[in-house]
Amino acid sequence: MSQEEFQEKILNSLEELKADVAKSNEKFEVYRQATQSLVNLAFGLIASATIIRVFLNPDLN
């Protein structure tokens, strides 16, 4: 294998790695957003339940 062929092979490998990292970053960002949405939903449900309990059942306080 000549030096030029070796360099070309290395460059191709680097481009593939770059593409793989970009895909992984996209997947991680989607996961992060989904997790944040789930946490927001959970806090919203807790807040709603607390408000309902306080205002609809004042004798339970």
Sequence and secondary structure as in RCSB ss.txt:
>XXXX:A:sequence
MSQEEFQEKILNSLEELKADVAKSNEKFEVYRQATQSLVNLAFGLIASATIIRVFLNPDLN
>XXXX:A:secstr
  HHHHHHHHHHHHHHHHHHHHHHHHHHHHHHHHHHHHHHHHHHHHHHHHHHHHHH GGG 
